[in-house]
Amino acid sequence: LGVGSGPAMSYSAEIPTIKYRALGMASNGLGWGIGTAVSSGLAYLTIGPFGWQGYLIATALICVPFFFMLLFIRESPRHDVQVGKLHEAQKTVEILSKLNCTADQMDSCEIAEDPNSMIEREANTFYQSYQILKQTGYA
């Protein structure tokens, strides 16, 4: 059940704008405490009458709605660019920019950049980072 915890951290840091990034990271960490409390409550309510099998079923049933929510979550734009899905990355960025813009900013929130220039800029950034790591002896 904890398979998504690693990618969820980077996703909650990467997707929100700067204004909401701290909230996203904090809520991700808060999920551990809430999950522990819910799991303890379920154990108290189910292990006595139903045994460990009832507890296992109860924890699995809680995860079902979250599994279906995964069908509606888009990939990270950074991941899409890395695997060559430029149009998907651009579509995700457009959706996020519309969600993050207020009514008076809508004209400046349009994404008009060519996806090929996006991948070229991303590749240059990776190459420059690699060169710095190579010069310092870390690569």
Buried (B, 14 or more C-beta within 10 A) or exposed (E): EEEEEEEBBEBBEBBBEEEEBEEBBEEBEEEEEEBEEEBEEBBEEBBEEEEEEBBEEBBEEBEEEEEEEEEEEBEBBBBBBBEEBBEBBBBBBBEBBEEBBEEEEEEEBEBEEEBEEBBEEBEEEEEEEEEEEEEEEEE
